[in-house]
Amino acid sequence: MCYVRGEDMEFNNALLEKYIVQLRRIEEHREKNAENHIRLIYKNILKELNSTIAQEFVISAEDDILDFGMLERNGRYARFLEEVDRRLSSVNDDLSLTITEAVENTYKNVWESMNNAVNKATTSEELHEAFKSIKTVRPEVLRNAVNNPIMQVALEKNYKDIVYNIRQSIAIGLMNGDRMTTMAKRIKNDVNKEYYKAVRIARTETHRVREAGMNDFAQEVNTSIKDAGLGTEYVYVKTWLTMGDNRVRPNVVRKTKKGWKTYKSKSGADHVKMDGVTVLADEKFDLGNGATATAPGQSGVAAQDINCRCTVVHKFMRRSEYEAMKK
């Protein structure tokens, strides 16, 4: 076990790390649940679109073929598109609600779990007394953490893309005089593409708020230590960790006709160099090229944040040890 000892304080960093590992596993499970809900949203969308297409084929198709002329003769072209748009209208609201609930719950659960972990890993009465000032997450803190204009822009684009792409696929099908199975297959491909984009948004957001919750709580711990007069000897720090595989930025892995290929991204994001970097809990990591972040997924730069899998670990250190390490 790794202990930090002083005359009046004792902290078990190994136990804290154990609780953080458990916390991440629980939140990863919650993330999977959100992804399952998103899958259901898109599954229902596809089911409703197929129902709409089938109805039009029953009414207007000839020999299982449907084109513009057939719809126009029945005066149903505009009505058909209106019905498609109506089926798609709920996508943005349902997806936004699912992801927003997921990130809110993630942040609150992380805060509460970190509070529990820090207190259980602390055996010093002095520290326990200092940490009593840490309350449940405040509503304004939660709002600030969850609110992300970039997420809203991404969700809106996702909605516009699915509407545009499905309209295009329908238009192509009507120009070609597609059979129902052909048109349905094309629509399914469009829906699947937008589903994977939605999952990427959800993963990025839950990762962002998970790291934000841990970082915000770490700053509360840091403030409590200082307010208790313990900051001259001890500090609370965070260390950036990557997944340590060939997908860590700037590496990019793509599937080509000749198999999987790894190359270097030109985005300027380099998380390989961040592995093991340690800063104080209330400081930001310098990611280079003017980008900084309090934690992974927190820079506000798409190239740094989207699909980032990096994490941080927290621990207590003697201030003298930390300062010697930074020299």
Phi and psi restraints in degrees (value plus and minus 20) as a CYANA .aco file:
   2 CYS   PHI    -127.2   -87.2
   2 CYS   PSI      96.8   136.8
   3 TYR   PHI    -137.3   -97.3
   3 TYR   PSI     127.1   167.1
   4 VAL   PHI    -127.9   -87.9
   4 VAL   PSI     102.8   142.8
   5 ARG   PHI    -140.4  -100.4
   5 ARG   PSI     121.9   161.9
   6 GLY   PHI    -161.9  -121.9
   6 GLY   PSI    -193.0  -153.0
   7 GLU   PHI     -83.0   -43.0
   7 GLU   PSI     -59.3   -19.3
   8 ASP   PHI    -143.0  -103.0
   8 ASP   PSI      -7.0    33.0
   9 MET   PHI    -164.2  -124.2
   9 MET   PSI     132.6   172.6
  10 GLU   PHI    -172.2  -132.2
  10 GLU   PSI     115.1   155.1
  11 PHE   PHI    -162.8  -122.8
  11 PHE   PSI     114.2   154.2
  12 ASN   PHI    -120.4   -80.4
  12 ASN   PSI      76.4   116.4
  13 ASN   PHI     -86.7   -46.7
  13 ASN   PSI     -53.7   -13.7
  14 ALA   PHI     -84.9   -44.9
  14 ALA   PSI     -59.9   -19.9
  15 LEU   PHI     -88.0   -48.0
  15 LEU   PSI     -60.1   -20.1
  16 LEU   PHI     -79.1   -39.1
  16 LEU   PSI     -64.9   -24.9
  17 GLU   PHI     -80.9   -40.9
  17 GLU   PSI     -59.4   -19.4
  18 LYS   PHI     -81.6   -41.6
  18 LYS   PSI     -64.3   -24.3
  19 TYR   PHI     -86.2   -46.2
  19 TYR   PSI     -56.7   -16.7
  20 ILE   PHI     -86.7   -46.7
  20 ILE   PSI     -59.4   -19.4
  21 VAL   PHI     -81.4   -41.4
  21 VAL   PSI     -63.9   -23.9
  22 GLN   PHI     -82.9   -42.9
  22 GLN   PSI     -60.7   -20.7
  23 LEU   PHI     -80.0   -40.0
  23 LEU   PSI     -66.1   -26.1
  24 ARG   PHI     -82.8   -42.8
  24 ARG   PSI     -59.1   -19.1
  25 ARG   PHI     -84.3   -44.3
  25 ARG   PSI     -61.5   -21.5
  26 ILE   PHI     -84.1   -44.1
  26 ILE   PSI     -63.9   -23.9
  27 GLU   PHI     -89.9   -49.9
  27 GLU   PSI     -52.0   -12.0
  28 GLU   PHI     -84.2   -44.2
  28 GLU   PSI     -55.8   -15.8
  29 HIS   PHI     -86.8   -46.8
  29 HIS   PSI     -61.2   -21.2
  30 ARG   PHI     -82.5   -42.5
  30 ARG   PSI     -58.7   -18.7
  31 GLU   PHI     -81.7   -41.7
  31 GLU   PSI     -61.3   -21.3
  32 LYS   PHI     -82.3   -42.3
  32 LYS   PSI     -57.9   -17.9
  33 ASN   PHI     -83.0   -43.0
  33 ASN   PSI     -60.4   -20.4
  34 ALA   PHI     -84.0   -44.0
  34 ALA   PSI     -60.6   -20.6
  35 GLU   PHI     -84.3   -44.3
  35 GLU   PSI     -56.9   -16.9
  36 ASN   PHI     -84.2   -44.2
  36 ASN   PSI     -57.4   -17.4
  37 HIS   PHI     -86.8   -46.8
  37 HIS   PSI     -61.2   -21.2
  38 ILE   PHI     -83.1   -43.1
  38 ILE   PSI     -61.0   -21.0
  39 ARG   PHI     -78.7   -38.7
  39 ARG   PSI     -60.2   -20.2
  40 LEU   PHI     -86.4   -46.4
  40 LEU   PSI     -58.6   -18.6
  41 ILE   PHI     -78.4   -38.4
  41 ILE   PSI     -68.2   -28.2
  42 TYR   PHI     -94.0   -54.0
  42 TYR   PSI     -49.7    -9.7
  43 LYS   PHI     -84.5   -44.5
  43 LYS   PSI     -61.2   -21.2
  44 ASN   PHI     -88.5   -48.5
  44 ASN   PSI     -57.5   -17.5
  45 ILE   PHI     -80.4   -40.4
  45 ILE   PSI     -67.2   -27.2
  46 LEU   PHI     -81.9   -41.9
  46 LEU   PSI     -60.8   -20.8
  47 LYS   PHI     -81.5   -41.5
  47 LYS   PSI     -63.4   -23.4
  48 GLU   PHI     -89.2   -49.2
  48 GLU   PSI     -59.0   -19.0
  49 LEU   PHI     -85.0   -45.0
  49 LEU   PSI     -61.7   -21.7
  50 ASN   PHI     -82.4   -42.4
  50 ASN   PSI     -56.7   -16.7
  51 SER   PHI     -84.9   -44.9
  51 SER   PSI     -61.8   -21.8
  52 THR   PHI     -84.8   -44.8
  52 THR   PSI     -64.2   -24.2
  53 ILE   PHI     -83.6   -43.6
  53 ILE   PSI     -63.3   -23.3
  54 ALA   PHI     -81.3   -41.3
  54 ALA   PSI     -58.9   -18.9
  55 GLN   PHI     -83.1   -43.1
  55 GLN   PSI     -62.8   -22.8
  56 GLU   PHI     -87.1   -47.1
  56 GLU   PSI     -56.5   -16.5
  57 PHE   PHI     -85.0   -45.0
  57 PHE   PSI     -59.1   -19.1
  58 VAL   PHI     -83.4   -43.4
  58 VAL   PSI     -60.7   -20.7
  59 ILE   PHI    -100.2   -60.2
  59 ILE   PSI     -63.7   -23.7
  60 SER   PHI    -136.1   -96.1
  60 SER   PSI     -37.8     2.2
  61 ALA   PHI     -92.2   -52.2
  61 ALA   PSI     133.4   173.4
  62 GLU   PHI    -145.4  -105.4
  62 GLU   PSI     102.6   142.6
  63 ASP   PHI      35.4    75.4
  63 ASP   PSI      21.0    61.0
  64 ASP   PHI      41.2    81.2
  64 ASP   PSI       8.7    48.7
  65 ILE   PHI    -146.6  -106.6
  65 ILE   PSI     115.5   155.5
  66 LEU   PHI    -149.7  -109.7
  66 LEU   PSI     110.6   150.6
  67 ASP   PHI    -158.8  -118.8
  67 ASP   PSI     159.2   199.2
  68 PHE   PHI     -77.2   -37.2
  68 PHE   PSI     -64.6   -24.6
  69 GLY   PHI     -79.1   -39.1
  69 GLY   PSI     -61.6   -21.6
  70 MET   PHI     -85.0   -45.0
  70 MET   PSI     -61.5   -21.5
  71 LEU   PHI     -85.6   -45.6
  71 LEU   PSI     -62.0   -22.0
  72 GLU   PHI     -85.2   -45.2
  72 GLU   PSI     -59.0   -19.0
  73 ARG   PHI     -82.3   -42.3
  73 ARG   PSI     -51.1   -11.1
  74 ASN   PHI    -114.1   -74.1
  74 ASN   PSI     -17.3    22.7
  75 GLY   PHI      41.6    81.6
  75 GLY   PSI      16.2    56.2
  76 ARG   PHI    -138.1   -98.1
  76 ARG   PSI     -19.2    20.8
  77 TYR   PHI     -82.0   -42.0
  77 TYR   PSI     -71.9   -31.9
  78 ALA   PHI     -82.9   -42.9
  78 ALA   PSI     -59.9   -19.9
  79 ARG   PHI     -85.1   -45.1
  79 ARG   PSI     -57.3   -17.3
  80 PHE   PHI     -81.6   -41.6
  80 PHE   PSI     -69.1   -29.1
  81 LEU   PHI     -85.0   -45.0
  81 LEU   PSI     -57.5   -17.5
  82 GLU   PHI     -82.5   -42.5
  82 GLU   PSI     -59.4   -19.4
  83 GLU   PHI     -87.9   -47.9
  83 GLU   PSI     -59.7   -19.7
  84 VAL   PHI     -81.4   -41.4
  84 VAL   PSI     -67.2   -27.2
  85 ASP   PHI     -81.5   -41.5
  85 ASP   PSI     -58.2   -18.2
  86 ARG   PHI     -84.0   -44.0
  86 ARG   PSI     -60.8   -20.8
  87 ARG   PHI     -83.1   -43.1
  87 ARG   PSI     -53.3   -13.3
  88 LEU   PHI    -107.0   -67.0
  88 LEU   PSI     -33.9     6.1
  89 SER   PHI     -81.5   -41.5
  89 SER   PSI     -45.9    -5.9
  90 SER   PHI    -106.6   -66.6
  90 SER   PSI     -28.5    11.5
  91 VAL   PHI     -77.7   -37.7
  91 VAL   PSI     -71.9   -31.9
  92 ASN   PHI     -81.5   -41.5
  92 ASN   PSI     -65.2   -25.2
  93 ASP   PHI     -85.4   -45.4
  93 ASP   PSI     -65.2   -25.2
  94 ASP   PHI     -84.2   -44.2
  94 ASP   PSI     -63.1   -23.1
  95 LEU   PHI     -87.9   -47.9
  95 LEU   PSI     -63.9   -23.9
  96 SER   PHI     -81.6   -41.6
  96 SER   PSI     -62.6   -22.6
  97 LEU   PHI     -84.2   -44.2
  97 LEU   PSI     -63.6   -23.6
  98 THR   PHI     -82.1   -42.1
  98 THR   PSI     -67.5   -27.5
  99 ILE   PHI     -90.0   -50.0
  99 ILE   PSI     -60.0   -20.0
 100 THR   PHI     -82.5   -42.5
 100 THR   PSI     -63.9   -23.9
 101 GLU   PHI     -83.0   -43.0
 101 GLU   PSI     -59.2   -19.2
 102 ALA   PHI     -84.1   -44.1
 102 ALA   PSI     -64.4   -24.4
 103 VAL   PHI     -92.9   -52.9
 103 VAL   PSI     -54.6   -14.6
 104 GLU   PHI     -84.0   -44.0
 104 GLU   PSI     -67.1   -27.1
 105 ASN   PHI     -85.3   -45.3
 105 ASN   PSI     -58.1   -18.1
 106 THR   PHI     -80.6   -40.6
 106 THR   PSI     -67.8   -27.8
 107 TYR   PHI     -82.6   -42.6
 107 TYR   PSI     -67.5   -27.5
 108 LYS   PHI     -83.2   -43.2
 108 LYS   PSI     -62.2   -22.2
 109 ASN   PHI     -86.7   -46.7
 109 ASN   PSI     -58.5   -18.5
 110 VAL   PHI     -83.8   -43.8
 110 VAL   PSI     -65.4   -25.4
 111 TRP   PHI     -78.9   -38.9
 111 TRP   PSI     -69.4   -29.4
 112 GLU   PHI     -84.8   -44.8
 112 GLU   PSI     -60.0   -20.0
 113 SER   PHI     -88.5   -48.5
 113 SER   PSI     -59.0   -19.0
 114 MET   PHI     -86.7   -46.7
 114 MET   PSI     -58.1   -18.1
 115 ASN   PHI     -81.3   -41.3
 115 ASN   PSI     -64.7   -24.7
 116 ASN   PHI     -84.4   -44.4
 116 ASN   PSI     -62.4   -22.4
 117 ALA   PHI     -84.7   -44.7
 117 ALA   PSI     -66.0   -26.0
 118 VAL   PHI     -83.4   -43.4
 118 VAL   PSI     -61.3   -21.3
 119 ASN   PHI     -89.8   -49.8
 119 ASN   PSI     -57.3   -17.3
 120 LYS   PHI     -91.7   -51.7
 120 LYS   PSI     -50.0   -10.0
 121 ALA   PHI    -104.2   -64.2
 121 ALA   PSI     -22.8    17.2
 122 THR   PHI    -124.3   -84.3
 122 THR   PSI     107.4   147.4
 123 THR   PHI    -131.2   -91.2
 123 THR   PSI     -18.3    21.7
 124 SER   PHI    -110.4   -70.4
 124 SER   PSI     108.2   148.2
 125 GLU   PHI     -83.3   -43.3
 125 GLU   PSI     -53.6   -13.6
 126 GLU   PHI     -83.6   -43.6
 126 GLU   PSI     -63.5   -23.5
 127 LEU   PHI     -90.1   -50.1
 127 LEU   PSI     -61.5   -21.5
 128 HIS   PHI     -76.1   -36.1
 128 HIS   PSI     -60.7   -20.7
 129 GLU   PHI     -85.2   -45.2
 129 GLU   PSI     -61.4   -21.4
 130 ALA   PHI     -84.0   -44.0
 130 ALA   PSI     -58.3   -18.3
 131 PHE   PHI     -98.6   -58.6
 131 PHE   PSI     -26.7    13.3
 132 LYS   PHI     -84.9   -44.9
 132 LYS   PSI     -40.0     0.0
 133 SER   PHI     -94.3   -54.3
 133 SER   PSI     -34.3     5.7
 134 ILE   PHI    -104.0   -64.0
 134 ILE   PSI      96.2   136.2
 135 LYS   PHI    -121.4   -81.4
 135 LYS   PSI    -196.9  -156.9
 136 THR   PHI     -84.2   -44.2
 136 THR   PSI     139.2   179.2
 137 VAL   PHI     -80.2   -40.2
 137 VAL   PSI     112.1   152.1
 138 ARG   PHI     -95.4   -55.4
 138 ARG   PSI     125.5   165.5
 139 PRO   PHI     -75.4   -35.4
 139 PRO   PSI     -59.8   -19.8
 140 GLU   PHI     -88.9   -48.9
 140 GLU   PSI     -52.8   -12.8
 141 VAL   PHI     -87.6   -47.6
 141 VAL   PSI     -62.1   -22.1
 142 LEU   PHI     -82.1   -42.1
 142 LEU   PSI     -65.1   -25.1
 143 ARG   PHI     -81.1   -41.1
 143 ARG   PSI     -64.9   -24.9
 144 ASN   PHI     -83.8   -43.8
 144 ASN   PSI     -56.6   -16.6
 145 ALA   PHI     -92.0   -52.0
 145 ALA   PSI     -61.1   -21.1
 146 VAL   PHI     -97.5   -57.5
 146 VAL   PSI     -58.3   -18.3
 147 ASN   PHI     -84.5   -44.5
 147 ASN   PSI      99.2   139.2
 148 ASN   PHI    -161.7  -121.7
 148 ASN   PSI      81.5   121.5
 149 PRO   PHI     -76.0   -36.0
 149 PRO   PSI     -51.7   -11.7
 150 ILE   PHI     -83.6   -43.6
 150 ILE   PSI     -58.7   -18.7
 151 MET   PHI     -84.0   -44.0
 151 MET   PSI     -62.8   -22.8
 152 GLN   PHI     -84.0   -44.0
 152 GLN   PSI     -59.2   -19.2
 153 VAL   PHI     -83.8   -43.8
 153 VAL   PSI     -62.6   -22.6
 154 ALA   PHI     -84.2   -44.2
 154 ALA   PSI     -60.6   -20.6
 155 LEU   PHI     -86.6   -46.6
 155 LEU   PSI     -61.4   -21.4
 156 GLU   PHI     -84.2   -44.2
 156 GLU   PSI     -60.8   -20.8
 157 LYS   PHI     -84.9   -44.9
 157 LYS   PSI     -60.2   -20.2
 158 ASN   PHI     -78.5   -38.5
 158 ASN   PSI     -62.4   -22.4
 159 TYR   PHI     -87.1   -47.1
 159 TYR   PSI     -66.3   -26.3
 160 LYS   PHI     -82.6   -42.6
 160 LYS   PSI     -57.4   -17.4
 161 ASP   PHI     -85.3   -45.3
 161 ASP   PSI     -63.5   -23.5
 162 ILE   PHI     -88.8   -48.8
 162 ILE   PSI     -56.9   -16.9
 163 VAL   PHI     -85.1   -45.1
 163 VAL   PSI     -67.8   -27.8
 164 TYR   PHI     -83.4   -43.4
 164 TYR   PSI     -67.5   -27.5
 165 ASN   PHI     -85.6   -45.6
 165 ASN   PSI     -59.0   -19.0
 166 ILE   PHI     -91.0   -51.0
 166 ILE   PSI     -58.7   -18.7
 167 ARG   PHI     -80.3   -40.3
 167 ARG   PSI     -61.7   -21.7
 168 GLN   PHI     -83.3   -43.3
 168 GLN   PSI     -63.5   -23.5
 169 SER   PHI     -84.0   -44.0
 169 SER   PSI     -59.4   -19.4
 170 ILE   PHI     -85.3   -45.3
 170 ILE   PSI     -62.6   -22.6
 171 ALA   PHI     -82.2   -42.2
 171 ALA   PSI     -63.0   -23.0
 172 ILE   PHI     -83.0   -43.0
 172 ILE   PSI     -63.0   -23.0
 173 GLY   PHI     -82.4   -42.4
 173 GLY   PSI     -60.3   -20.3
 174 LEU   PHI     -91.2   -51.2
 174 LEU   PSI     -53.3   -13.3
 175 MET   PHI     -88.4   -48.4
 175 MET   PSI     -57.0   -17.0
 176 ASN   PHI    -101.1   -61.1
 176 ASN   PSI     -36.3     3.7
 177 GLY   PHI      48.7    88.7
 177 GLY   PSI      32.5    72.5
 178 ASP   PHI     -88.5   -48.5
 178 ASP   PSI     135.7   175.7
 179 ARG   PHI     -99.9   -59.9
 179 ARG   PSI     144.4   184.4
 180 MET   PHI     -81.5   -41.5
 180 MET   PSI     -62.7   -22.7
 181 THR   PHI     -83.0   -43.0
 181 THR   PSI     -57.0   -17.0
 182 THR   PHI     -87.9   -47.9
 182 THR   PSI     -65.5   -25.5
 183 MET   PHI     -85.5   -45.5
 183 MET   PSI     -60.7   -20.7
 184 ALA   PHI     -83.9   -43.9
 184 ALA   PSI     -58.5   -18.5
 185 LYS   PHI     -85.2   -45.2
 185 LYS   PSI     -60.3   -20.3
 186 ARG   PHI     -85.6   -45.6
 186 ARG   PSI     -61.0   -21.0
 187 ILE   PHI     -84.1   -44.1
 187 ILE   PSI     -60.4   -20.4
 188 LYS   PHI     -80.6   -40.6
 188 LYS   PSI     -61.6   -21.6
 189 ASN   PHI     -81.7   -41.7
 189 ASN   PSI     -60.7   -20.7
 190 ASP   PHI     -83.5   -43.5
 190 ASP   PSI     -65.2   -25.2
 191 VAL   PHI     -83.7   -43.7
 191 VAL   PSI     -61.7   -21.7
 192 ASN   PHI     -83.1   -43.1
 192 ASN   PSI     -60.1   -20.1
 193 LYS   PHI     -80.6   -40.6
 193 LYS   PSI     -64.8   -24.8
 194 GLU   PHI     -92.5   -52.5
 194 GLU   PSI     -49.2    -9.2
 195 TYR   PHI     -82.3   -42.3
 195 TYR   PSI     -66.4   -26.4
 196 TYR   PHI     -84.7   -44.7
 196 TYR   PSI     -54.3   -14.3
 197 LYS   PHI     -86.0   -46.0
 197 LYS   PSI     -61.2   -21.2
 198 ALA   PHI     -83.4   -43.4
 198 ALA   PSI     -60.8   -20.8
 199 VAL   PHI     -83.1   -43.1
 199 VAL   PSI     -59.8   -19.8
 200 ARG   PHI     -82.0   -42.0
 200 ARG   PSI     -61.1   -21.1
 201 ILE   PHI     -81.9   -41.9
 201 ILE   PSI     -65.6   -25.6
 202 ALA   PHI     -82.3   -42.3
 202 ALA   PSI     -64.3   -24.3
 203 ARG   PHI     -83.5   -43.5
 203 ARG   PSI     -62.9   -22.9
 204 THR   PHI     -82.4   -42.4
 204 THR   PSI     -62.4   -22.4
 205 GLU   PHI     -92.3   -52.3
 205 GLU   PSI     -63.0   -23.0
 206 THR   PHI     -87.1   -47.1
 206 THR   PSI     -56.1   -16.1
 207 HIS   PHI     -84.2   -44.2
 207 HIS   PSI     -62.6   -22.6
 208 ARG   PHI     -80.4   -40.4
 208 ARG   PSI     -69.5   -29.5
 209 VAL   PHI     -95.0   -55.0
 209 VAL   PSI     -47.4    -7.4
 210 ARG   PHI     -82.4   -42.4
 210 ARG   PSI     -67.9   -27.9
 211 GLU   PHI     -89.0   -49.0
 211 GLU   PSI     -55.3   -15.3
 212 ALA   PHI     -84.8   -44.8
 212 ALA   PSI     -62.4   -22.4
 213 GLY   PHI     -82.7   -42.7
 213 GLY   PSI     -63.2   -23.2
 214 MET   PHI     -85.0   -45.0
 214 MET   PSI     -60.5   -20.5
 215 ASN   PHI     -89.9   -49.9
 215 ASN   PSI     -63.1   -23.1
 216 ASP   PHI     -83.1   -43.1
 216 ASP   PSI     -59.3   -19.3
 217 PHE   PHI     -87.9   -47.9
 217 PHE   PSI     -57.4   -17.4
 218 ALA   PHI     -80.1   -40.1
 218 ALA   PSI     -58.3   -18.3
 219 GLN   PHI     -87.5   -47.5
 219 GLN   PSI     -54.2   -14.2
 220 GLU   PHI     -83.8   -43.8
 220 GLU   PSI     -61.6   -21.6
 221 VAL   PHI     -81.5   -41.5
 221 VAL   PSI     -65.0   -25.0
 222 ASN   PHI     -80.6   -40.6
 222 ASN   PSI     -63.5   -23.5
 223 THR   PHI     -84.6   -44.6
 223 THR   PSI     -60.6   -20.6
 224 SER   PHI     -82.6   -42.6
 224 SER   PSI     -59.7   -19.7
 225 ILE   PHI     -82.8   -42.8
 225 ILE   PSI     -64.5   -24.5
 226 LYS   PHI     -85.6   -45.6
 226 LYS   PSI     -65.8   -25.8
 227 ASP   PHI     -83.1   -43.1
 227 ASP   PSI     -48.2    -8.2
 228 ALA   PHI    -104.3   -64.3
 228 ALA   PSI     -19.3    20.7
 229 GLY   PHI      58.1    98.1
 229 GLY   PSI       0.1    40.1
 230 LEU   PHI    -122.3   -82.3
 230 LEU   PSI     -19.8    20.2
 231 GLY   PHI     -94.5   -54.5
 231 GLY   PSI     -34.5     5.5
 232 THR   PHI     -95.1   -55.1
 232 THR   PSI     -44.9    -4.9
 233 GLU   PHI    -127.9   -87.9
 233 GLU   PSI     -50.7   -10.7
 234 TYR   PHI    -146.0  -106.0
 234 TYR   PSI     131.2   171.2
 235 VAL   PHI    -154.3  -114.3
 235 VAL   PSI     134.8   174.8
 236 TYR   PHI    -127.4   -87.4
 236 TYR   PSI     104.3   144.3
 237 VAL   PHI    -143.8  -103.8
 237 VAL   PSI     145.6   185.6
 238 LYS   PHI    -152.6  -112.6
 238 LYS   PSI     122.9   162.9
 239 THR   PHI    -143.5  -103.5
 239 THR   PSI     108.6   148.6
 240 TRP   PHI     -96.8   -56.8
 240 TRP   PSI     111.2   151.2
 241 LEU   PHI    -148.2  -108.2
 241 LEU   PSI     117.0   157.0
 242 THR   PHI    -117.6   -77.6
 242 THR   PSI     156.1   196.1
 243 MET   PHI     -97.9   -57.9
 243 MET   PSI     -33.6     6.4
 244 GLY   PHI      52.6    92.6
 244 GLY   PSI      -0.2    39.8
 245 ASP   PHI    -133.7   -93.7
 245 ASP   PSI    -193.1  -153.1
 246 ASN   PHI    -101.4   -61.4
 246 ASN   PSI     -13.4    26.6
 247 ARG   PHI    -120.9   -80.9
 247 ARG   PSI     -21.5    18.5
 248 VAL   PHI     -91.2   -51.2
 248 VAL   PSI     112.9   152.9
 249 ARG   PHI     -76.9   -36.9
 249 ARG   PSI     120.3   160.3
 250 PRO   PHI    -106.7   -66.7
 250 PRO   PSI     -13.6    26.4
 251 ASN   PHI     -90.0   -50.0
 251 ASN   PSI     120.2   160.2
 252 VAL   PHI    -150.1  -110.1
 252 VAL   PSI     110.8   150.8
 253 VAL   PHI    -130.2   -90.2
 253 VAL   PSI     104.5   144.5
 254 ARG   PHI    -150.3  -110.3
 254 ARG   PSI     125.2   165.2
 255 LYS   PHI    -109.2   -69.2
 255 LYS   PSI     104.5   144.5
 256 THR   PHI    -137.7   -97.7
 256 THR   PSI     157.8   197.8
 257 LYS   PHI     -83.7   -43.7
 257 LYS   PSI     -44.4    -4.4
 258 LYS   PHI    -117.1   -77.1
 258 LYS   PSI      -9.1    30.9
 259 GLY   PHI      91.2   131.2
 259 GLY   PSI    -189.9  -149.9
 260 TRP   PHI     -96.0   -56.0
 260 TRP   PSI     115.7   155.7
 261 LYS   PHI    -148.3  -108.3
 261 LYS   PSI     116.5   156.5
 262 THR   PHI    -130.3   -90.3
 262 THR   PSI     110.6   150.6
 263 TYR   PHI    -162.2  -122.2
 263 TYR   PSI     151.0   191.0
 264 LYS   PHI    -111.9   -71.9
 264 LYS   PSI     110.2   150.2
 265 SER   PHI     -92.7   -52.7
 265 SER   PSI     128.9   168.9
 266 LYS   PHI    -119.2   -79.2
 266 LYS   PSI      -7.3    32.7
 267 SER   PHI     -92.2   -52.2
 267 SER   PSI     -39.7     0.3
 268 GLY   PHI      73.9   113.9
 268 GLY   PSI     -28.1    11.9
 269 ALA   PHI    -100.3   -60.3
 269 ALA   PSI     105.6   145.6
 270 ASP   PHI    -156.1  -116.1
 270 ASP   PSI      79.1   119.1
 271 HIS   PHI    -113.8   -73.8
 271 HIS   PSI     -33.2     6.8
 272 VAL   PHI     -78.9   -38.9
 272 VAL   PSI     -63.5   -23.5
 273 LYS   PHI     -90.5   -50.5
 273 LYS   PSI     -35.7     4.3
 274 MET   PHI    -104.1   -64.1
 274 MET   PSI     -36.0     4.0
 275 ASP   PHI     -79.2   -39.2
 275 ASP   PSI     101.1   141.1
 276 GLY   PHI      70.1   110.1
 276 GLY   PSI     -23.9    16.1
 277 VAL   PHI     -89.2   -49.2
 277 VAL   PSI     109.9   149.9
 278 THR   PHI    -139.2   -99.2
 278 THR   PSI     113.0   153.0
 279 VAL   PHI    -156.9  -116.9
 279 VAL   PSI     148.6   188.6
 280 LEU   PHI     -86.2   -46.2
 280 LEU   PSI     134.7   174.7
 281 ALA   PHI     -79.0   -39.0
 281 ALA   PSI     -49.6    -9.6
 282 ASP   PHI    -118.8   -78.8
 282 ASP   PSI      -7.1    32.9
 283 GLU   PHI    -124.4   -84.4
 283 GLU   PSI     147.2   187.2
 284 LYS   PHI    -124.6   -84.6
 284 LYS   PSI     131.0   171.0
 285 PHE   PHI    -102.0   -62.0
 285 PHE   PSI     117.9   157.9
 286 ASP   PHI    -111.8   -71.8
 286 ASP   PSI      89.7   129.7
 287 LEU   PHI    -109.1   -69.1
 287 LEU   PSI     -25.5    14.5
 288 GLY   PHI      71.2   111.2
 288 GLY   PSI     141.2   181.2
 289 ASN   PHI      35.9    75.9
 289 ASN   PSI      11.4    51.4
 290 GLY   PHI      63.8   103.8
 290 GLY   PSI     -22.8    17.2
 291 ALA   PHI    -110.6   -70.6
 291 ALA   PSI     116.4   156.4
 292 THR   PHI    -153.0  -113.0
 292 THR   PSI     140.0   180.0
 293 ALA   PHI    -174.8  -134.8
 293 ALA   PSI     120.2   160.2
 294 THR   PHI     -93.4   -53.4
 294 THR   PSI     -44.2    -4.2
 295 ALA   PHI    -183.2  -143.2
 295 ALA   PSI     146.3   186.3
 296 PRO   PHI     -75.0   -35.0
 296 PRO   PSI     118.3   158.3
 297 GLY   PHI      60.8   100.8
 297 GLY   PSI     -12.1    27.9
 298 GLN   PHI    -134.4   -94.4
 298 GLN   PSI      -8.3    31.7
 299 SER   PHI    -100.8   -60.8
 299 SER   PSI     -44.7    -4.7
 300 GLY   PHI      61.1   101.1
 300 GLY   PSI     -15.4    24.6
 301 VAL   PHI    -126.8   -86.8
 301 VAL   PSI     100.6   140.6
 302 ALA   PHI     -75.4   -35.4
 302 ALA   PSI     -63.4   -23.4
 303 ALA   PHI     -83.6   -43.6
 303 ALA   PSI     -45.2    -5.2
 304 GLN   PHI    -108.8   -68.8
 304 GLN   PSI     -51.3   -11.3
 305 ASP   PHI    -121.3   -81.3
 305 ASP   PSI     -59.5   -19.5
 306 ILE   PHI     -83.0   -43.0
 306 ILE   PSI     106.5   146.5
 307 ASN   PHI      41.6    81.6
 307 ASN   PSI      -0.4    39.6
 308 CYS   PHI     -87.3   -47.3
 308 CYS   PSI     116.6   156.6
 309 ARG   PHI    -135.0   -95.0
 309 ARG   PSI     -15.7    24.3
 310 CYS   PHI     -88.5   -48.5
 310 CYS   PSI     139.4   179.4
 311 THR   PHI    -157.6  -117.6
 311 THR   PSI     157.1   197.1
 312 VAL   PHI    -149.4  -109.4
 312 VAL   PSI     133.6   173.6
 313 VAL   PHI    -137.7   -97.7
 313 VAL   PSI     129.4   169.4
 314 HIS   PHI    -137.8   -97.8
 314 HIS   PSI     130.0   170.0
 315 LYS   PHI    -185.9  -145.9
 315 LYS   PSI     144.9   184.9
 316 PHE   PHI    -108.9   -68.9
 316 PHE   PSI     126.5   166.5
 317 MET   PHI    -160.6  -120.6
 317 MET   PSI     134.7   174.7
 318 ARG   PHI     -89.0   -49.0
 318 ARG   PSI     119.7   159.7
 319 ARG   PHI     -79.0   -39.0
 319 ARG   PSI     -58.7   -18.7
 320 SER   PHI     -83.2   -43.2
 320 SER   PSI     -57.5   -17.5
 321 GLU   PHI     -86.9   -46.9
 321 GLU   PSI     -62.0   -22.0
 322 TYR   PHI     -85.1   -45.1
 322 TYR   PSI     -66.5   -26.5
 323 GLU   PHI     -83.9   -43.9
 323 GLU   PSI     -55.9   -15.9
 324 ALA   PHI     -87.0   -47.0
 324 ALA   PSI     -57.0   -17.0
 325 MET   PHI     -87.7   -47.7
 325 MET   PSI     -51.5   -11.5
 326 LYS   PHI    -103.8   -63.8
 326 LYS   PSI     -29.0    11.0
